[in-house]
Amino acid sequence: METSTFSEDLRRYIAILWRWAWLVIIMVVLGGATAFIISKRTVPVYMATTRLLINEAPATKNTDYASVLASERLARTYSELLKTQPVLEEVISRLGLTRSERQLSKQIEVNLLRDTQLIDVSVEDIDPVLAADIANTVVAVFSEQNQMLQASRFATSKESLSTQLSQMNEQIETTTTAIQALGETPEDKAARDRLETVLAEYSKTYSSLLQSYESVRLAEASSISNVVQVETAFPSDIPIRPRTVRNTALGIVVGLLLGVGVVFLIDVLDDTLSPEDVNRQLGLPVLGVISRHQIENGAPVVKNQPRSPVAEAFRSLRTNIQFASVDKPLRTLLVTSPSPQDGKSTVAVNLGVSLAQSGYKVALVETDLRRPQVHKRLGLSNRDGISGMFVQSKIVLNGALRETSIDNLFALTSGALPPNPSELLGSEKMYEILNLIGERTDIMLLDSPPVMAVTDAAVLAPRVDGVLLVVKPGSTKLAACRQAIDQLQRVGANILGVVLNDVEMNRSRYHYYRGYYYTYYDNYYNDESETSPIEKDFVIKQ
């Protein structure tokens, strides 16, 4: 049961989408076209990327856990320092840019590759060459500033040792010059020995200072970390945005989703009747489906186009009505509708013609004494009719039930429109009129006003054998149908079923009915007879 319900719902949703496929297609086209146009009008932005390797100081290259954490922190620190104000200011100065540090910072994106010591620096700009220049300059400036910052820790020591080395070198040179200026006298020899001893001390001190200086330089070299550019940024020919193809595809998807959403929203808000609602919501059978057709001068299509699928649909309705009550033959039928625009007069007249063509003696009675249509559809005068019979002291037809151009079809028109139709239709004289007509005919069809408009149909419904409710899918409100059915059931009416009138067969939800009737017509219709094969052996004379 649940599977059946799911299948029905799925078919219903597919039918709804098929019905509104044009709207979905429009939304898809609009979504894709809008995204495409916007993408084409957007200024393209290019990206240049350079890759850096952190050249970690040798002194920190250990394998213990603390050293690993220090390396990770160093990589994250460098990632943040690459976009600091000093770096950005120097880049702007070198390249002569006219933008601020904040604007330049928004163009630069720094990404640290996980579990590596690699850093990607990406720059976006509308000029691909400038984007590459900015990326390369950022790396160069950061490398220089970082090296200078770390070297400043050893600058004082190096400067002090360098000064001492210079002074000691001067002392050595002065002492050496003095030794060379001495002669061979005993006094000079004594002075030379003294100066050579001093020179030896100076040389020893100089050697010690030089060793200290080299130790400082070695310590500097082993403790300074920096970055190395392993991939240079180059201008790109392909913009990173807008991505026209991707944006267009996304626009199509968004348009599709919006279209589907709008369709289902329309369906939720639409309270008009559908064929599925007749069975599921109203609990009534569908006795016939009449497709939309052109009415020429109001004439019945069953007479003018007897071999058309629409005429065959009315013959199928005739057969279904005959099967609707086998135990008790239907002698009087009331044709009504919830609202005026449902086409109940069209159904009543064509059904009457169809019944007459099958051999029944049919009386078509106009009981719509407010807006009569039967005389117009059959081309009759409306001078004399049922309204005149109410003023007779004794009810006699006296020619009021007139023959029509269709064999076996008789019509009783409305006549002059009375001021109190409901009272007349509910009177005992109306009952006498129906009995009198029923004695002379096999089947009597009453074309009554809409149920929701006036009470005429509710007054007549208890006096007939069955009621046909004509609705127009897509126009008739479901709430109006429910109220009409409730009103008829309260007075004890025998509602035989529903006739779907003026159906657009090109809609997916009606394809089943359309295919059925057209196949039936094409395969079984007999050119020599206007009676369908099903009814050849089912013509019942009362």
C-alpha positions in Angstrom: 0.0 0.0 0.0 2.8 2.4 0.9 4.6 1.5 -2.3 1.4 2.2 -4.3 1.0 5.6 -2.6 4.6 6.4 -3.2 4.3 5.5 -6.9 1.2 7.7 -7.2 2.9 10.6 -5.5 5.9 10.2 -7.8 3.8 10.1 -10.9 1.9 13.2 -9.6 5.1 15.1 -9.0 6.5 14.1 -12.5 3.2 15.2 -14.0 3.4 18.6 -12.2 6.9 19.1 -13.4 6.0 18.2 -16.9 3.0 20.5 -16.9 5.2 23.4 -15.8 8.2 22.3 -17.8 8.1 25.6 -19.7 8.5 27.6 -16.5 11.4 25.4 -15.3 13.1 25.8 -18.7 12.7 29.6 -18.6 14.2 29.7 -15.1 17.1 27.5 -16.2 17.8 29.7 -19.3 17.5 32.9 -17.2 19.8 31.5 -14.5 22.5 30.4 -17.0 22.2 33.5 -19.1 22.4 35.8 -16.1 25.5 34.0 -14.8 27.1 34.1 -18.2 26.5 37.8 -18.8 27.7 38.8 -15.4 30.8 36.6 -15.8 31.6 38.2 -19.2 31.2 41.7 -17.8 33.3 41.1 -14.8 36.9 42.3 -15.0 39.2 39.2 -15.0 41.5 38.6 -12.0 44.8 36.7 -12.4 46.8 34.9 -9.7 50.6 34.5 -9.5 52.1 32.1 -6.9 55.6 31.6 -5.6 56.8 28.9 -3.2 59.2 29.4 -0.4 61.3 26.9 1.6 62.2 27.7 5.2 66.0 27.5 5.5 66.2 26.6 9.2 69.3 27.4 11.2 71.6 24.4 11.6 71.7 24.9 15.3 68.0 24.2 15.6 67.9 21.1 13.4 67.3 18.5 16.0 65.0 15.4 15.9 63.5 15.8 19.3 59.8 16.7 19.8 60.6 20.2 21.1 62.6 20.9 18.0 59.7 19.7 15.8 57.3 22.0 17.6 59.7 24.9 17.3 60.0 24.3 13.5 56.2 24.3 13.1 55.9 27.6 15.1 58.7 29.1 13.0 56.8 28.2 9.8 53.6 29.8 11.2 55.5 32.8 12.3 57.0 33.4 8.9 53.5 32.9 7.3 52.3 35.8 9.4 55.4 38.0 9.0 55.1 37.9 5.2 52.1 40.3 5.3 53.4 42.7 8.0 53.3 46.4 7.4 57.1 46.9 7.0 57.2 44.3 4.2 54.1 45.8 2.5 55.5 49.3 2.7 58.8 48.3 1.1 57.0 46.4 -1.7 54.9 49.4 -2.5 58.0 51.6 -2.5 60.0 49.3 -4.8 57.2 48.8 -7.3 55.8 52.3 -7.1 52.2 51.1 -6.3 49.4 53.6 -5.7 47.5 51.4 -3.3 47.6 51.3 0.5 49.0 48.5 2.7 45.5 47.3 3.6 44.5 47.0 -0.1 47.8 45.2 -0.9 47.3 42.9 2.0 43.9 41.8 0.7 45.5 40.8 -2.6 48.1 38.6 -0.9 47.3 35.1 0.4 49.8 33.0 2.3 49.3 29.3 2.7 51.5 27.0 4.8 51.6 23.5 3.3 50.7 21.1 6.1 53.5 18.8 7.4 56.1 20.7 5.4 58.3 23.7 5.6 57.0 25.1 2.4 55.0 28.3 2.1 52.9 29.4 -0.9 52.5 33.2 -1.5 49.7 34.0 -4.0 48.9 37.4 -5.3 45.7 38.4 -7.1 45.5 41.4 -9.5 43.9 42.4 -12.7 47.4 42.7 -14.3 49.0 39.3 -14.4 52.5 40.7 -14.8 52.1 43.0 -11.7 50.7 40.0 -9.7 53.9 38.1 -10.4 56.1 41.1 -9.6 54.3 41.7 -6.3 54.7 38.0 -5.3 58.5 37.9 -6.1 59.1 41.3 -4.4 57.3 40.2 -1.2 59.6 37.3 -0.9 62.8 39.3 -1.6 61.8 42.1 0.9 60.9 39.6 3.6 64.1 37.6 3.1 66.2 40.8 3.4 64.4 42.2 6.4 64.3 38.9 8.2 68.1 38.4 7.7 68.8 41.9 8.9 66.6 41.4 12.0 68.3 38.2 13.0 71.8 39.5 12.3 71.3 42.5 14.6 71.7 40.2 17.6 75.4 39.7 16.8 76.2 43.2 15.5 77.5 44.6 18.8 79.9 41.7 19.4 81.2 41.7 15.9 81.6 45.5 15.9 83.5 45.4 19.3 85.8 42.6 18.1 86.4 44.3 14.8 87.4 47.5 16.6 89.9 45.7 18.8 91.3 43.8 15.9 91.9 47.1 14.1 93.6 48.6 17.1 95.8 45.6 17.7 96.7 45.5 14.0 97.9 49.2 14.3 100.0 48.3 17.4 101.6 45.5 15.5 102.4 47.6 12.5 103.8 50.4 14.8 106.0 48.0 16.7 107.2 46.3 13.5 108.2 49.7 12.1 110.0 50.6 15.2 112.0 47.4 15.2 113.0 47.9 11.6 114.3 51.4 12.4 116.8 50.2 15.1 120.6 49.8 14.3 123.3 47.4 15.6 124.4 49.3 18.6 124.1 47.6 22.0 121.4 50.0 23.0 119.5 49.2 19.7 119.9 45.5 20.2 118.5 45.8 23.8 115.6 47.9 22.5 115.0 45.4 19.6 114.7 42.5 22.1 112.2 44.4 24.2 110.1 45.4 21.1 110.1 41.9 19.7 108.8 40.6 23.1 106.0 43.2 22.9 105.3 42.3 19.2 105.0 38.7 20.2 102.4 39.6 22.8 100.5 41.8 20.3 100.4 38.9 17.8 99.2 36.5 20.4 96.4 39.0 21.4 95.5 39.6 17.8 95.3 35.9 17.1 93.0 35.5 20.2 90.7 38.4 19.0 90.5 37.0 15.5 89.5 33.6 16.9 86.8 35.2 18.9 85.5 37.1 15.9 85.3 34.0 13.8 83.5 32.2 16.6 80.9 35.0 16.6 80.5 34.8 12.9 80.1 31.0 13.1 77.5 31.4 15.8 75.6 33.9 13.6 75.7 31.6 10.6 74.5 28.6 12.6 71.6 30.4 14.4 70.0 32.5 11.6 66.9 31.0 9.8 65.6 32.5 6.6 63.5 31.6 3.5 64.6 30.5 0.1 62.5 31.0 -3.0 62.3 27.6 -4.7 59.7 28.6 -7.3 59.5 32.0 -8.9 56.1 33.5 -9.7 55.3 33.9 -13.4 52.4 35.8 -15.1 49.3 33.6 -15.8 47.3 33.7 -19.0 44.2 32.2 -17.4 42.2 34.2 -14.9 41.1 32.7 -11.7 37.8 34.6 -11.8 35.3 34.9 -13.2 35.1 31.3 -14.3 32.5 31.6 -17.0 31.9 28.0 -17.6 31.6 27.1 -13.9 29.4 30.2 -13.1 27.1 29.4 -16.0 26.8 25.8 -14.9 26.0 27.0 -11.3 23.5 29.5 -12.7 21.8 26.7 -14.6 21.6 24.6 -11.4 20.3 27.5 -9.4 17.7 28.3 -12.1 16.7 24.6 -12.1 16.3 24.5 -8.3 14.4 27.8 -8.3 12.2 26.7 -11.1 11.3 23.4 -9.4 10.7 25.3 -6.2 8.4 27.8 -7.8 6.5 24.9 -9.6 5.9 23.1 -6.3 5.0 26.3 -4.6 2.5 27.0 -7.3 1.1 23.5 -6.8 0.9 24.0 -3.1 -0.9 27.3 -3.4 -3.1 26.1 -6.3 -6.4 24.9 -4.9 -8.0 24.1 -8.2 -9.3 20.6 -8.9 -7.2 17.9 -10.6 -8.3 14.3 -11.7 -6.3 12.9 -8.8 -8.3 15.1 -6.4 -11.6 13.6 -7.6 -10.7 10.2 -6.3 -8.5 11.0 -3.4 -10.2 14.2 -2.0 -13.8 13.9 -3.2 -14.2 10.1 -3.2 -16.1 10.1 -6.5 -15.5 8.3 -9.7 -14.6 10.0 -12.9 -17.3 9.1 -15.4 -15.9 11.1 -18.3 -13.1 13.3 -19.5 -14.0 15.9 -22.2 -11.1 17.5 -23.9 -10.9 21.2 -24.8 -12.6 21.8 -28.1 -14.0 24.6 -30.2 -17.7 25.2 -30.0 -19.1 26.4 -33.3 -22.1 28.7 -32.7 -22.9 26.7 -29.5 -23.9 23.6 -31.5 -23.2 20.2 -29.9 -19.9 18.7 -31.1 -21.4 15.2 -31.0 -23.7 16.3 -33.9 -21.3 18.4 -35.9 -18.2 16.2 -35.5 -19.5 12.7 -34.7 -16.2 11.0 -35.5 -14.0 13.2 -33.4 -12.3 12.1 -30.2 -14.4 14.6 -28.3 -17.6 13.0 -29.5 -16.3 9.6 -28.6 -15.6 10.9 -25.1 -19.3 11.8 -24.7 -20.3 8.4 -26.0 -17.9 6.9 -23.3 -19.6 9.1 -20.7 -23.0 7.7 -21.9 -21.8 4.2 -21.4 -20.3 4.9 -18.0 -23.6 6.4 -16.9 -25.5 3.3 -18.1 -23.2 1.1 -16.0 -23.5 3.5 -13.0 -26.8 2.0 -11.9 -27.5 -1.5 -13.4 -30.0 -2.6 -10.7 -32.1 0.6 -11.0 -32.2 2.2 -14.5 -31.6 5.9 -14.5 -34.6 7.7 -15.9 -33.8 11.3 -14.7 -30.4 12.9 -14.5 -29.5 16.3 -13.1 -26.4 17.9 -14.7 -24.9 20.6 -12.5 -21.6 22.1 -11.5 -20.0 23.9 -8.5 -19.4 27.1 -10.4 -20.8 28.8 -13.6 -17.7 28.5 -15.8 -17.5 24.7 -15.6 -19.5 24.1 -18.8 -22.4 22.0 -17.4 -24.7 23.1 -20.3 -22.2 21.9 -22.9 -22.0 18.5 -21.2 -25.8 18.3 -20.8 -26.6 19.0 -24.4 -23.9 16.8 -25.9 -24.8 14.0 -23.5 -28.4 14.3 -24.6 -27.5 14.1 -28.3 -25.3 11.1 -27.6 -28.1 9.3 -25.7 -30.5 10.1 -28.5 -28.2 8.7 -31.1 -28.0 5.4 -29.2 -31.7 4.9 -29.5 -33.1 6.5 -26.4 -36.0 8.9 -26.4 -34.4 11.8 -24.6 -35.9 14.9 -23.1 -33.5 17.8 -22.4 -35.2 20.1 -19.8 -33.9 23.5 -19.1 -34.1 24.1 -15.4 -31.7 27.0 -15.3 -34.3 29.7 -15.1 -31.7 32.4 -14.6 -29.2 32.0 -17.5 -30.7 29.4 -19.8 -28.4 28.0 -22.5 -30.2 24.9 -23.9 -32.2 26.8 -26.6 -29.1 28.5 -27.8 -27.2 25.3 -28.2 -30.0 23.6 -30.0 -31.1 26.6 -32.1 -34.6 26.8 -30.6 -36.9 29.7 -29.8 -37.3 30.4 -26.1 -40.7 32.0 -26.3 -42.6 29.1 -24.7 -41.1 26.9 -22.1 -41.3 25.4 -18.7 -41.9 28.7 -16.9 -45.3 29.0 -18.7 -46.4 25.6 -17.5 -46.3 26.7 -13.9 -49.2 29.1 -14.4 -51.4 26.5 -16.0 -54.3 25.2 -13.8 -53.8 21.8 -15.3 -50.3 20.7 -16.4 -50.2 19.9 -20.1 -47.2 19.9 -22.4 -49.2 21.5 -25.2 -46.3 21.5 -27.6 -43.8 22.9 -25.0 -41.7 19.7 -25.3 -40.4 20.3 -28.8 -38.6 18.1 -31.3 -35.0 19.1 -32.3 -32.9 18.6 -35.3 -31.6 15.4 -33.7 -33.8 12.3 -33.9 -35.2 11.1 -30.5 -34.1 14.3 -28.8 -36.7 16.6 -27.4 -36.2 19.9 -25.5 -38.2 21.8 -23.0 -36.7 25.4 -22.9 -37.0 27.8 -20.0 -39.4 30.3 -21.5 -39.8 33.7 -19.9 -37.5 34.0 -16.9 -39.5 34.1 -13.6 -38.6 36.2 -10.6 -38.6 33.2 -8.2 -37.0 30.2 -9.8 -36.1 28.3 -6.6 -39.7 28.4 -5.4 -41.0 27.2 -8.8 -38.5 24.3 -9.1 -39.3 23.1 -5.6 -43.1 23.2 -6.1 -45.4 20.3 -6.6 -46.1 21.5 -10.2 -42.5 20.9 -11.0 -42.9 17.3 -9.8 -45.9 16.9 -12.0 -44.1 18.4 -15.0 -41.2 15.9 -14.6 -43.6 13.0 -14.2 -45.5 14.0 -17.4 -42.3 14.3 -19.4 -41.0 11.0 -18.0 -44.1 9.2 -19.3 -43.3 10.2 -22.8 -39.5 9.7 -22.9 -36.9 7.1 -21.8 -34.4 9.5 -20.2 -34.7 13.0 -19.0 -31.7 15.3 -18.6 -32.1 18.5 -16.4 -29.7 21.3 -17.0 -29.7 23.1 -13.6 -27.8 26.2 -12.3 -24.5 25.8 -10.4 -24.8 24.4 -6.9 -22.8 27.2 -5.2 -24.5 30.0 -7.0 -28.1 29.3 -6.1 -30.2 26.6 -4.4 -32.0 25.5 -7.5 -29.8 22.4 -8.0 -30.2 21.4 -4.3 -34.0 21.7 -4.7 -34.1 19.4 -7.8 -31.5 16.9 -6.8 -33.8 14.8 -4.5 -36.3 14.4 -7.3 -34.0 12.8 -9.9 -32.4 9.3 -10.1 -28.8 10.6 -10.3 -26.7 13.8 -10.4 -23.7 14.5 -12.7 -21.2 17.0 -11.3 -19.4 18.8 -14.1 -16.0 20.4 -13.1 -13.3 22.1 -15.0 -9.8 21.0 -13.9 -7.4 23.9 -13.4 -10.3 26.3 -12.9 -12.8 24.8 -10.4 -11.8 25.2 -6.8 -11.4 22.1 -4.7 -13.2 23.8 -1.8 -16.1 24.7 -4.0 -16.4 21.1 -5.1 -16.4 19.8 -1.6 -19.1 22.3 -0.6 -21.2 21.5 -3.6 -21.0 17.7 -2.8 -21.8 18.3 0.9 -24.8 20.4 -0.1 -26.1 17.8 -2.5 -25.5 15.0 -0.1 -27.4 16.8 2.7 -30.5 16.8 0.5 -30.1 13.1 -0.3 -28.9 13.4 -3.8 -27.5 10.4 -5.6 -24.2 11.7 -7.0 -23.2 9.3 -9.8 -19.8 10.9 -10.4 -17.8 13.7 -11.9 -17.3 14.8 -15.5 -14.0 16.5 -16.2 -14.8 19.1 -18.8 -12.6 21.4 -21.0 -9.5 19.4 -20.2 -6.2 20.4 -21.8 -5.0 17.0 -23.1 -1.5 18.3 -23.7 -0.8 18.4 -20.0 1.0 15.4 -18.6 -1.6 14.6 -16.0 -4.2 14.0 -18.7 -2.0 12.0 -21.2 -3.5 8.8 -19.9 -7.0 9.9 -20.7 -6.0 11.4 -24.0 -4.2 8.3 -25.1 -7.1 6.1 -24.1 -9.7 8.0 -26.0 -7.6 8.5 -29.1 -6.7 4.8 -29.2 -10.2 3.8 -28.7 -11.4 6.1 -31.4 -8.7 5.0 -33.9 -9.1 1.2 -33.4 -12.7 0.6 -32.7 -14.8 3.5 -34.2 -17.2 2.2 -36.9 -17.6 4.5 -39.8 -21.1 3.2 -40.5 -22.5 3.8 -37.1 -22.5 6.5 -34.4 -22.8 3.9 -31.6 -19.6 2.8 -30.1 -18.9 -1.1 -30.2 -19.3 -1.4 -26.4 -22.9 -0.1 -26.7 -24.0 -2.1 -29.7 -25.3 -4.8 -27.4 -26.1 -2.5 -24.5 -28.9 -0.3 -25.9 -31.7 -0.6 -23.4 -35.2 0.7 -24.1 -37.3 1.5 -21.1 
